[in-house]
């Protein structure tokens, strides 16, 4: 189980942990059917996810960027980075830590003719 913190980050709750629900603010949690968690890095922040795959749209949300204005890329060492579409699923279960970054995609709008 992960608690969605007020800053948008996820914090894994261990079986023996508790969390205070008394402040009266809306608390959100994500529950995954597996006991495993998978770590990755996006925009220099290390995060955890409770499933072996993650979508591009979820990566944008976890990075805290506007999904309509930003794109996300997967860093592939020694190769070109891969643009990850909103519905693309990336496997986090492979060996090593997956790295991602967000940015505004290049546009040709308003360019000189």
N, CA, C and O of each residue as an XYZ file, in Angstrom:
452
protein
N       0.846     -1.164      0.000
C       0.000      0.000      0.000
C       0.893      1.229      0.000
O       1.892      1.286      0.717
N       0.526      2.205     -0.806
C       1.252      3.463     -0.876
C       0.315      4.598     -0.477
O      -0.848      4.624     -0.880
N       0.825      5.524      0.309
C       0.076      6.733      0.631
C       0.515      7.811     -0.339
O       1.710      8.015     -0.550
N      -0.458      8.508     -0.936
C      -0.154      9.624     -1.819
C       0.017     10.851     -0.927
O      -0.943     11.337     -0.329
N       1.240     11.338     -0.847
C       1.535     12.481      0.013
C       0.998     13.768     -0.600
O       0.686     13.812     -1.790
N       0.892     14.797      0.200
C       0.338     16.069     -0.281
C       1.158     16.680     -1.412
O       0.617     17.429     -2.225
N       2.456     16.375     -1.480
C       3.295     16.897     -2.561
C       3.238     16.007     -3.800
O       3.952     16.261     -4.769
N       2.394     14.962     -3.785
C       2.217     14.083     -4.925
C       3.114     12.860     -4.931
O       2.915     11.955     -5.741
N       4.097     12.815     -4.044
C       4.980     11.655     -3.992
C       4.278     10.493     -3.307
O       3.302     10.673     -2.579
N       4.794      9.303     -3.558
C       4.232      8.097     -2.957
C       5.145      7.615     -1.850
O       6.369      7.654     -1.976
N       4.540      7.161     -0.766
C       5.307      6.582      0.336
C       4.747      5.210      0.633
O       3.559      5.059      0.922
N       5.612      4.204      0.561
C       5.166      2.842      0.837
C       4.914      2.687      2.332
O       5.733      3.101      3.153
N       3.781      2.090      2.680
C       3.445      1.821      4.072
C       3.711      0.346      4.348
O       3.145     -0.528      3.691
N       4.568      0.075      5.316
C       4.859     -1.300      5.703
C       3.704     -1.847      6.559
O       2.886     -1.084      7.072
N       3.654     -3.146      6.699
C       2.560     -3.782      7.434
C       2.427     -3.266      8.861
O       1.316     -3.142      9.375
N       3.552     -2.966      9.503
C       3.515     -2.523     10.898
C       3.353     -1.012     11.045
O       3.285     -0.510     12.167
N       3.290     -0.287      9.947
C       3.183      1.171     10.004
C       1.732      1.620     10.109
O       0.812      0.928      9.674
N       1.556      2.791     10.696
C       0.248      3.433     10.733
C       0.401      4.840     10.157
O       1.510      5.358     10.021
N      -0.724      5.434      9.827
C      -0.718      6.814      9.358
C      -1.865      7.542     10.052
O      -2.907      6.951     10.335
N      -1.665      8.813     10.320
C      -2.648      9.604     11.066
C      -3.693     10.170     10.109
O      -3.374     10.980      9.239
N      -4.932      9.741     10.275
C      -6.029     10.217      9.439
C      -6.851     11.301     10.121
O      -7.848     11.759      9.562
N      -6.451     11.720     11.319
C      -7.242     12.669     12.108
C      -7.244     14.100     11.603
O      -8.218     14.799     11.881
N      -6.246     14.602     10.887
C      -6.289     16.014     10.506
C      -7.525     16.412      9.706
O      -7.780     17.605      9.541
N      -8.305     15.445      9.201
C      -9.557     15.764      8.531
C      -9.404     16.149      7.076
O     -10.378     16.543      6.435
N      -8.215     16.043      6.549
C      -8.014     16.342      5.132
C      -8.131     15.037      4.358
O      -7.971     13.953      4.920
N      -8.407     15.148      3.086
C      -8.565     13.961      2.254
C      -7.222     13.260      2.126
O      -6.231     13.863      1.715
N      -7.200     11.993      2.477
C      -6.007     11.168      2.329
C      -6.263     10.200      1.184
O      -7.371      9.685      1.030
N      -5.233      9.957      0.384
C      -5.369      9.041     -0.745
C      -4.330      7.939     -0.626
O      -3.217      8.153     -0.145
N      -4.728      6.749     -1.078
C      -3.867      5.584     -1.010
C      -3.974      4.813     -2.321
O      -5.006      4.847     -2.992
N      -2.902      4.121     -2.675
C      -2.897      3.204     -3.805
C      -2.586      1.822     -3.258
O      -1.642      1.642     -2.489
N      -3.382      0.858     -3.659
C      -3.168     -0.510     -3.211
C      -2.912     -1.353     -4.452
O      -3.667     -1.304     -5.423
N      -1.831     -2.127     -4.402
C      -1.462     -2.982     -5.516
C      -1.597     -4.439     -5.080
O      -1.441     -4.748     -3.898
N      -1.886     -5.342     -6.028
C      -2.094     -6.751     -5.659
C      -0.802     -7.518     -5.376
O      -0.847     -8.726     -5.144
N       0.322     -6.854     -5.393
C       1.598     -7.533     -5.199
C       2.319     -6.943     -3.996
O       2.096     -5.787     -3.635
N       3.175     -7.731     -3.383
C       3.984     -7.235     -2.269
C       5.257     -6.568     -2.768
O       5.986     -5.965     -1.981
N       5.537     -6.667     -4.067
C       6.751     -6.077     -4.624
C       6.570     -4.593     -4.871
O       5.457     -4.114     -5.088
N       7.680     -3.873     -4.835
C       7.679     -2.489     -5.286
C       8.865     -2.301     -6.209
O       9.876     -2.993     -6.092
N       8.733     -1.366     -7.118
C       9.736     -1.129     -8.144
C      10.143      0.339     -8.095
O       9.298      1.235     -8.076
N      11.433      0.562     -8.074
C      11.956      1.922     -7.985
C      12.341      2.419     -9.373
O      12.762      1.654    -10.240
N      12.182      3.733     -9.553
C      12.614      4.386    -10.780
C      12.942      5.835    -10.448
O      12.655      6.314     -9.351
N      13.536      6.511    -11.392
C      13.948      7.904    -11.220
C      13.281      8.721    -12.314
O      13.338      8.353    -13.488
N      12.642      9.840    -11.936
C      12.083     10.752    -12.929
C      12.415     12.179    -12.522
O      12.133     12.602    -11.401
N      13.006     12.898    -13.434
C      13.430     14.283    -13.193
C      14.281     14.402    -11.932
O      14.180     15.382    -11.194
N      15.115     13.397    -11.694
C      16.024     13.426    -10.555
C      15.416     12.997     -9.232
O      16.107     12.989     -8.213
N      14.128     12.637     -9.225
C      13.481     12.161     -7.997
C      13.337     10.655     -8.070
O      12.878     10.125     -9.082
N      13.723      9.957     -7.010
C      13.554      8.507     -6.951
C      12.191      8.206     -6.344
O      11.852      8.691     -5.265
N      11.417      7.394     -7.060
C      10.073      7.042     -6.623
C       9.911      5.526     -6.636
O      10.723      4.805     -7.215
N       8.849      5.060     -5.988
C       8.510      3.642     -5.973
C       7.120      3.460     -6.558
O       6.269      4.345     -6.465
N       6.906      2.296     -7.164
C       5.625      1.969     -7.770
C       5.320      0.522     -7.429
O       6.244     -0.284     -7.326
N       4.074      0.172     -7.252
C       3.696     -1.159     -6.793
C       3.359     -2.160     -7.873
O       2.776     -3.203     -7.579
N       3.706     -1.877     -9.106
C       3.434     -2.803    -10.198
C       4.635     -2.810    -11.123
O       5.380     -1.832    -11.181
N       4.835     -3.914    -11.853
C       6.042     -4.030    -12.682
C       5.976     -3.206    -13.960
O       6.998     -3.045    -14.627
N       4.813     -2.679    -14.323
C       4.704     -1.789    -15.482
C       4.077     -0.463    -15.045
O       3.356     -0.386    -14.051
N       4.380      0.572    -15.824
C       3.846      1.900    -15.551
C       3.616      2.601    -16.884
O       4.382      2.403    -17.827
N       2.578      3.412    -16.971
C       2.262      4.096    -18.225
C       2.910      5.481    -18.265
O       3.282      6.046    -17.237
N       3.029      6.001    -19.471
C       3.574      7.345    -19.652
C       2.738      8.396    -18.934
O       3.286      9.334    -18.356
N       1.429      8.249    -18.966
C       0.537      9.220    -18.305
C       0.753      9.208    -16.792
O       0.780     10.267    -16.165
N       0.906      8.032    -16.204
C       1.156      7.939    -14.764
C       2.512      8.556    -14.426
O       2.644      9.235    -13.408
N       3.517      8.326    -15.269
C       4.826      8.947    -15.033
C       4.718     10.469    -15.004
O       5.324     11.113    -14.147
N       3.959     11.048    -15.924
C       3.762     12.512    -15.939
C       3.086     12.967    -14.650
O       3.494     13.955    -14.040
N       2.049     12.238    -14.241
C       1.338     12.607    -13.010
C       2.262     12.539    -11.799
O       2.246     13.436    -10.955
N       3.065     11.486    -11.709
C       3.985     11.348    -10.574
C       5.081     12.407    -10.600
O       5.594     12.803     -9.553
N       5.442     12.866    -11.805
C       6.458     13.922    -11.929
C       5.877     15.288    -11.587
O       6.621     16.242    -11.361
N       4.542     15.385    -11.547
C       3.899     16.652    -11.193
C       3.866     17.653    -12.330
O       3.843     18.859    -12.087
N       3.863     17.173    -13.582
C       3.821     18.080    -14.728
C       2.447     18.013    -15.384
O       1.703     17.052    -15.187
N       2.121     19.024    -16.152
C       0.853     19.064    -16.880
C       0.921     18.036    -18.012
O       1.704     18.210    -18.945
N       0.123     16.975    -17.950
C       0.201     15.920    -18.960
C      -0.088     16.407    -20.383
O       0.379     15.799    -21.346
N      -0.847     17.489    -20.527
C      -1.171     18.002    -21.853
C      -0.015     18.802    -22.460
O       0.074     18.925    -23.681
N       0.861     19.340    -21.626
C       1.931     20.219    -22.117
C       3.308     19.579    -22.103
O       4.223     20.066    -22.768
N       3.470     18.489    -21.353
C       4.782     17.873    -21.200
C       4.795     16.467    -21.788
O       3.767     15.796    -21.879
N       5.966     16.054    -22.176
C       6.200     14.688    -22.642
C       7.176     14.035    -21.669
O       7.815     14.709    -20.860
N       7.279     12.716    -21.762
C       8.218     11.983    -20.907
C       9.063     11.073    -21.797
O       8.565     10.471    -22.749
N      10.354     10.989    -21.464
C      11.289     10.144    -22.199
C      11.942      9.168    -21.235
O      12.171      9.483    -20.067
N      12.239      7.973    -21.745
C      13.002      6.983    -20.995
C      14.451      7.093    -21.440
O      14.748      7.107    -22.635
N      15.349      7.170    -20.464
C      16.776      7.258    -20.748
C      17.295      5.848    -21.051
O      17.130      4.929    -20.249
N      17.919      5.695    -22.210
C      18.514      4.431    -22.616
C      20.022      4.676    -22.764
O      20.445      5.269    -23.756
N      20.842      4.234    -21.802
C      22.280      4.500    -21.861
C      22.901      4.009    -23.176
O      22.677      2.875    -23.599
N      23.674      4.877    -23.802
C      24.358      4.536    -25.038
C      23.489      4.586    -26.276
O      23.972      4.305    -27.373
N      22.216      4.936    -26.133
C      21.287      5.013    -27.263
C      20.464      6.290    -27.134
O      20.561      7.009    -26.140
N      19.656      6.556    -28.151
C      18.750      7.701    -28.087
C      17.675      7.447    -27.039
O      17.213      6.319    -26.869
N      17.282      8.508    -26.338
C      16.186      8.401    -25.373
C      14.896      8.087    -26.125
O      14.733      8.469    -27.284
N      13.986      7.390    -25.456
C      12.739      6.961    -26.085
C      11.581      7.802    -25.560
O      11.370      7.904    -24.351
N      10.832      8.406    -26.487
C       9.614      9.124    -26.123
C       8.572      8.110    -25.670
O       8.302      7.139    -26.377
N       7.986      8.330    -24.496
C       6.991      7.423    -23.924
C       5.617      8.066    -24.073
O       5.353      9.118    -23.490
N       4.751      7.441    -24.844
C       3.394      7.946    -25.012
C       2.558      7.710    -23.768
O       2.906      6.883    -22.925
N       1.458      8.434    -23.656
C       0.592      8.323    -22.477
C       0.135      6.894    -22.217
O       0.035      6.478    -21.063
N      -0.143      6.137    -23.278
C      -0.661      4.781    -23.100
C       0.423      3.702    -23.221
O       0.136      2.513    -23.087
N       1.663      4.122    -23.474
C       2.767      3.154    -23.528
C       3.025      2.597    -22.136
O       2.957      3.326    -21.147
N       3.322      1.304    -22.060
C       3.630      0.657    -20.785
C       5.112      0.321    -20.755
O       5.634     -0.317    -21.669
N       5.781      0.754    -19.701
C       7.208      0.530    -19.521
C       7.393     -0.479    -18.399
O       6.772     -0.363    -17.343
N       8.250     -1.471    -18.629
C       8.528     -2.483    -17.617
C       9.568     -1.958    -16.632
O      10.653     -1.534    -17.029
N       9.232     -1.988    -15.358
C      10.144     -1.554    -14.299
C      10.855     -2.732    -13.650
O      11.673     -2.540    -12.750
N      10.551     -3.954    -14.096
C      11.094     -5.151    -13.451
C      12.437     -5.583    -14.021
O      13.060     -6.506    -13.496
N      12.893     -4.930    -15.087
C      14.186     -5.285    -15.668
C      15.306     -4.926    -14.699
O      15.113     -4.129    -13.781
N      16.470     -5.518    -14.911
C      17.624     -5.243    -14.048
C      17.996     -3.758    -14.122
O      17.951     -3.152    -15.192
N      18.356     -3.193    -12.998
C      18.778     -1.794    -12.948
C      17.619     -0.849    -12.709
O      16.451     -1.232    -12.783
N      17.965      0.378    -12.424
C      16.990      1.434    -12.141
C      16.626      2.136    -13.439
O      17.509      2.587    -14.168
N      15.346      2.232    -13.734
C      14.905      2.939    -14.937
C      14.931      4.438    -14.662
O      14.569      4.889    -13.576
N      15.367      5.205    -15.665
C      15.454      6.660    -15.549
C      14.561      7.305    -16.605
O      14.522      6.876    -17.758
N      13.846      8.343    -16.185
C      12.950      9.083    -17.072
C      13.154     10.577    -16.841
O      13.634     10.994    -15.788
N      12.780     11.378    -17.844
C      12.759     12.830    -17.656
C      11.591     13.403    -18.441
O      11.125     12.807    -19.412
N      11.127     14.566    -18.008
C      10.021     15.239    -18.671
C      10.519     16.529    -19.303
O      11.554     17.073    -18.916
N       9.767     17.000    -20.274
C      10.093     18.267    -20.917
C       8.999     18.636    -21.894
O       8.124     17.831    -22.217
N       9.068     19.872    -22.357
C       8.119     20.336    -23.356
C       8.606     19.819    -24.706
O       9.741     20.086    -25.100
N       7.749     19.078    -25.419
C       8.197     18.567    -26.725
C       8.441     19.707    -27.700
O       7.792     20.750    -27.623
N       9.378     19.505    -28.614
C       9.675     20.528    -29.619
C       8.474     20.684    -30.519
O       7.749     19.730    -30.801
N       8.283     21.902    -30.960
C       7.177     22.192    -31.883
C       7.690     23.061    -33.017
O       8.667     23.794    -32.865
N       7.028     22.969    -34.140
C       7.400     23.817    -35.265
C       6.430     24.988    -35.399
O       6.532     25.774    -36.341
N       5.496     25.106    -34.465
C       4.520     26.182    -34.491
C       5.214     27.524    -34.434
O       6.122     27.735    -33.630
N       4.778     28.434    -35.295
C       5.309     29.795    -35.266
C       6.703     29.932    -35.848
O       7.304     31.002    -35.759
N       7.224     28.875    -36.438
C       8.572     28.929    -37.012
C       8.590     29.745    -38.299
O       7.563     29.913    -38.956
N       9.751     30.240    -38.645
C       9.896     31.046    -39.869
C       9.778     30.140    -41.094
O      10.215     28.990    -41.074
N       9.184     30.672    -42.147
C       9.003     29.890    -43.374
C      10.128     30.132    -44.341
O      10.141     29.556    -45.429
